[in-house]
Amino acid sequence: MSETGIGASVRRKEDVRFITGNGRYTDDINQPGQTYAVFLRSPYARAKVGEIDASGALALDGVISVLTGADMAADGLGDIPCGWLVKQKDGSDMVSAPHPPLAHSVVNYVGEPYGIVIAETLAAAREGAELVMADFDELEAVVDLGGATGADQIHEGVPGNLAYDWELGEKADTEAALAAAAHVTRVDLSNNRLIPNAMEPRAALGVYDAATEDHTLYTTSQNPHLERLILSAFVQVAPEHKLRVVAPDVGGGFGSKIFVYAEETAVIWAARKVGRPVKWTADRSESFLADAHGRDHLTHAELGMDADGRFLALKVKTTANLGAYLSTFGSSVPTYLYGTLLAGQYATPNIHVEVEGVYTNTCPVDAYRGAGRPEATYVVERIVETAARELGKDPAELRRLNMIKPDQFPYETPVALVYDIGDYEASLDKALELVDYAGFAARRAASEAEGKKRGIGFACYIEACGLAPSQLAIQLGAGVGLYESGEIRVNPTGNVTVFTGSHSHGQGHETTFAQVVSDKFGIPFEDVEVVHGDTGRVEFGLGTYGSRSLAVGGSALIGAAEKLIAKGKKIAAHMLEADPEAVEFADGDFVVRDSNQSLSFGEVAFAAYVPTNYPTDLEPGFSEKAFYDPENFTYPAGTHIAEVEVDVATGVVKLVNFVAVDDFGHVINPMIVDGQVHGGVAQGAGQALLEHGIYDEYGQLVTGSYMDYCMPRADDVPDFTVDTTVTPCTHNPLGVKGCGEAGAIGSPAAIMNAVTDAVGDNTVSMPATPEKVWRALQG
Amino acid sequence: MEISLTVNGEARTLDVPDNTLLVDIIREHLGLTGTHVGCDTSQCGACTVHMNGAAIKSCAVLAGQADGAEVTTIEGIGTPDALHPMQAAFRECHALQCGFCTPGMIMRAIDLVENAAELDGQAVREGLEGNLCRCTGYQNIVKAVLTAAESA
């Protein structure tokens, strides 16, 4: 292994600009003649929009324009579409309520934008927004998830507020197996609503050039090409070739910056309307109100076992909150990214899941780190832990008994996935060793001696990453393909510019992708530059979500590299007067087999651009691109074990020990992978112990700031112990699986299993706040 | 109002509205965009800079309070060719991912190392309590601060 190649903890290329204050985030960009936008947002959860009187605002010095949803509709802009059409149980399509970027006749959640004030300064835009008088006719808001299907109808044509009623698996077989089971464990679970809170608030800067009709949108996006496609093809802001979307440095996403939102749509439209650049940057309060939220499920589950504890059947019924509108991928998260993962790591022969996706008068819910898989893991791992307690079995051993064994792969689950490879016991065993499972009883006794209760909890999770393949996904309702593009331009002097359709907003692709490409070509790491996030520079791409960047985007780069090597062999064979079949490429040199003749990568690149001694049947140039469409998902899996200590006097839960052993396949940069797990576990700890997006009965968000929504801070979490096991993915060239979400997928279940173990009450729900835990301790 | 202050060693005089926040002076008037705004309740710490030698949240300081002050931002502590030891430790320990909280975190950490009597992991965690990071889970930030403290 070289110091910078695959497997090395190379320090990141991108860091120098970030640690010196030279990052370039959207809000850091300014344009000559720039104006400032502030959005008019609904103060009500549900209301009819009446007359909007902007005269006061327009009279204010510095206010340039006030545009409303009606203006946007009059300009013929389309609705924001949902990108995944889920089929219901009866075969019919889900019901997608119209979602205009700016509301014009009704508003359906607090914070929904219905207009935009544009001014010379931000202060004037803010003051102007205060002066706009809008009439609202308030309607009864539908807020309670459990009662939503029986409440007032929010959208025309959507009876029962039901977007879809979906199922997967064999219902009759599952129920028969449950009826015949020696023991059935039942749980009722809620998966708390989370608010993503990337530290950089969303922002957009729209620029329109009237002379060329070019539109340029700088925005905080995880997938600028998808943004351009949707804004062109559906919303029809501008034709695709006249719209450039640039996502420069982006300060975290966690899913929330995948989606196409009202604000960037309105900003680029408004830039053309006012003939000047328009800039908007969200206040954190706006982020709370209007960034798509995550999770928010209610679930009943039943697990049937034989007398030995072997799983026979799992039945799951979930109500998923989709919010007021179907966000870009909102429909797919509680269905194809959730129901398909309910087999977990186990050989459960019968599984049936039903999901009701319902509308409520709350912010739309969509993918947030893990997206469906943390919810599935929570159901499976909470019910398995509960079953172990009911049967009096060791929770690790009950899991081991039911795990799919290494010789069973490829393994087809009852919920439509084919796991290609794994060794779940290897991760479990390593985690048991790292947590010192044998020593737990003594640690528990020590805690009790101090008047504290100690608990331990497991989660043996699986996830499906690198979403794939395109044809299957499109058959299942996806509106886009799930491939990725990569292009490698070798410059005449032999250094390399890599263009990827993936997007990095903290993941470190500029480093890891350079490691992959430099390793492949045997050239210095410093000679590789990675370009991403600009539709004007990168041909196409689907961006970064679902831990897909390396498995799909990295594989595309390998495809492009293979094409270059094949071409290089032809060039080298010509120059060295050898048979092309006799030329091999190794360690940066094209070598004629069984000879001392060779040409370096750089010499071949130069010859391709200065073709003096060059094959006549070969094009000059040394640049190739590839699209990679995976043939299957990847299946990262692992074991997470949490230990907590509970202060019985206050109910405060302290996470005192956390071990994560993950199988991500091959690892390109262990330092970056460990960092991804740390961050994911901290977010999962936030879900389990601290975070909760709460609306009151009127649909007002009562956790709308960092004073009310409890983010994990440095002293809320311990150091985590992280390690890996490796079974390489069988179907991509790098053998990688993806590491971005595992931390957030396994940890909530592990921590809640530990909390309920400590408290001795299985009904404590997330987040396990001191109040809830204290009440549970009172019995 | 007219205010005079020293920013990264350079004397500056500006005419700004009375209600201007120091962070807006830094970002909008002086174009030093390394200092970030991550919230509107002085809770996240992304805007942390040094004022008269102490780490402060620049979103909670009005222009008048900054008059006459000596301010240091992330741009003033090191350069790509000559990093401050805390900047170097952040890179070495992989203490940043998206980089958005990083300037504020580094400015806070420098103050912590310079002014704390003794630092261990817990003290660093408590000392960074006012700065939010959503990417790293804090583990490598703590490691970086302790690394920089050892070399200080």
HADDOCK unambig.tbl for C-alpha pairs under 7 A between the chains (distance, minus, plus):
assign (segid A and resid 11 and name CA) (segid B and resid 91 and name CA) 6.76 0.50 0.50
assign (segid A and resid 11 and name CA) (segid B and resid 92 and name CA) 6.47 0.50 0.50
assign (segid A and resid 15 and name CA) (segid B and resid 91 and name CA) 6.17 0.50 0.50
assign (segid A and resid 16 and name CA) (segid B and resid 80 and name CA) 6.08 0.50 0.50
assign (segid A and resid 18 and name CA) (segid B and resid 99 and name CA) 5.25 0.50 0.50
assign (segid A and resid 19 and name CA) (segid B and resid 87 and name CA) 5.71 0.50 0.50
assign (segid A and resid 19 and name CA) (segid B and resid 102 and name CA) 6.43 0.50 0.50
assign (segid A and resid 19 and name CA) (segid B and resid 103 and name CA) 6.19 0.50 0.50
assign (segid A and resid 20 and name CA) (segid B and resid 74 and name CA) 6.08 0.50 0.50
assign (segid A and resid 20 and name CA) (segid B and resid 75 and name CA) 5.85 0.50 0.50
assign (segid A and resid 20 and name CA) (segid B and resid 78 and name CA) 6.69 0.50 0.50
assign (segid A and resid 20 and name CA) (segid B and resid 79 and name CA) 6.13 0.50 0.50
assign (segid A and resid 20 and name CA) (segid B and resid 80 and name CA) 6.56 0.50 0.50
assign (segid A and resid 21 and name CA) (segid B and resid 33 and name CA) 6.91 0.50 0.50
assign (segid A and resid 21 and name CA) (segid B and resid 34 and name CA) 3.68 0.50 0.50
assign (segid A and resid 21 and name CA) (segid B and resid 35 and name CA) 6.95 0.50 0.50
assign (segid A and resid 21 and name CA) (segid B and resid 74 and name CA) 5.66 0.50 0.50
assign (segid A and resid 21 and name CA) (segid B and resid 75 and name CA) 5.66 0.50 0.50
assign (segid A and resid 21 and name CA) (segid B and resid 103 and name CA) 6.30 0.50 0.50
assign (segid A and resid 22 and name CA) (segid B and resid 34 and name CA) 5.97 0.50 0.50
assign (segid A and resid 23 and name CA) (segid B and resid 34 and name CA) 6.86 0.50 0.50
assign (segid A and resid 28 and name CA) (segid B and resid 33 and name CA) 5.73 0.50 0.50
assign (segid A and resid 198 and name CA) (segid B and resid 134 and name CA) 6.23 0.50 0.50
assign (segid A and resid 199 and name CA) (segid B and resid 38 and name CA) 5.69 0.50 0.50
assign (segid A and resid 199 and name CA) (segid B and resid 100 and name CA) 6.45 0.50 0.50
assign (segid A and resid 199 and name CA) (segid B and resid 101 and name CA) 6.74 0.50 0.50
assign (segid A and resid 199 and name CA) (segid B and resid 133 and name CA) 6.88 0.50 0.50
assign (segid A and resid 199 and name CA) (segid B and resid 134 and name CA) 6.33 0.50 0.50
assign (segid A and resid 200 and name CA) (segid B and resid 38 and name CA) 5.80 0.50 0.50
assign (segid A and resid 200 and name CA) (segid B and resid 100 and name CA) 6.21 0.50 0.50
assign (segid A and resid 201 and name CA) (segid B and resid 38 and name CA) 6.43 0.50 0.50
assign (segid A and resid 250 and name CA) (segid B and resid 98 and name CA) 6.82 0.50 0.50
assign (segid A and resid 251 and name CA) (segid B and resid 98 and name CA) 4.87 0.50 0.50
assign (segid A and resid 251 and name CA) (segid B and resid 99 and name CA) 6.46 0.50 0.50
assign (segid A and resid 251 and name CA) (segid B and resid 100 and name CA) 5.14 0.50 0.50
assign (segid A and resid 252 and name CA) (segid B and resid 98 and name CA) 5.39 0.50 0.50
assign (segid A and resid 283 and name CA) (segid B and resid 39 and name CA) 6.40 0.50 0.50
assign (segid A and resid 283 and name CA) (segid B and resid 40 and name CA) 6.29 0.50 0.50
assign (segid A and resid 284 and name CA) (segid B and resid 38 and name CA) 6.64 0.50 0.50
assign (segid A and resid 284 and name CA) (segid B and resid 39 and name CA) 4.62 0.50 0.50
assign (segid A and resid 284 and name CA) (segid B and resid 40 and name CA) 5.85 0.50 0.50
assign (segid A and resid 505 and name CA) (segid B and resid 98 and name CA) 5.34 0.50 0.50
assign (segid A and resid 506 and name CA) (segid B and resid 97 and name CA) 4.16 0.50 0.50
assign (segid A and resid 506 and name CA) (segid B and resid 98 and name CA) 3.52 0.50 0.50
assign (segid A and resid 507 and name CA) (segid B and resid 97 and name CA) 6.35 0.50 0.50
assign (segid A and resid 675 and name CA) (segid B and resid 136 and name CA) 6.01 0.50 0.50
assign (segid A and resid 678 and name CA) (segid B and resid 136 and name CA) 5.98 0.50 0.50
assign (segid A and resid 678 and name CA) (segid B and resid 137 and name CA) 5.12 0.50 0.50
assign (segid A and resid 679 and name CA) (segid B and resid 134 and name CA) 6.97 0.50 0.50
assign (segid A and resid 679 and name CA) (segid B and resid 135 and name CA) 4.92 0.50 0.50
assign (segid A and resid 679 and name CA) (segid B and resid 136 and name CA) 4.35 0.50 0.50
assign (segid A and resid 679 and name CA) (segid B and resid 137 and name CA) 4.18 0.50 0.50
assign (segid A and resid 682 and name CA) (segid B and resid 137 and name CA) 4.88 0.50 0.50
assign (segid A and resid 706 and name CA) (segid B and resid 43 and name CA) 6.21 0.50 0.50
assign (segid A and resid 713 and name CA) (segid B and resid 129 and name CA) 5.74 0.50 0.50
assign (segid A and resid 713 and name CA) (segid B and resid 132 and name CA) 6.07 0.50 0.50
assign (segid A and resid 714 and name CA) (segid B and resid 125 and name CA) 4.85 0.50 0.50
assign (segid A and resid 714 and name CA) (segid B and resid 126 and name CA) 6.86 0.50 0.50
assign (segid A and resid 714 and name CA) (segid B and resid 128 and name CA) 6.19 0.50 0.50
assign (segid A and resid 714 and name CA) (segid B and resid 129 and name CA) 5.51 0.50 0.50
assign (segid A and resid 714 and name CA) (segid B and resid 138 and name CA) 5.63 0.50 0.50
assign (segid A and resid 715 and name CA) (segid B and resid 125 and name CA) 4.81 0.50 0.50
assign (segid A and resid 715 and name CA) (segid B and resid 126 and name CA) 5.54 0.50 0.50
assign (segid A and resid 715 and name CA) (segid B and resid 129 and name CA) 6.32 0.50 0.50
assign (segid A and resid 719 and name CA) (segid B and resid 139 and name CA) 5.63 0.50 0.50
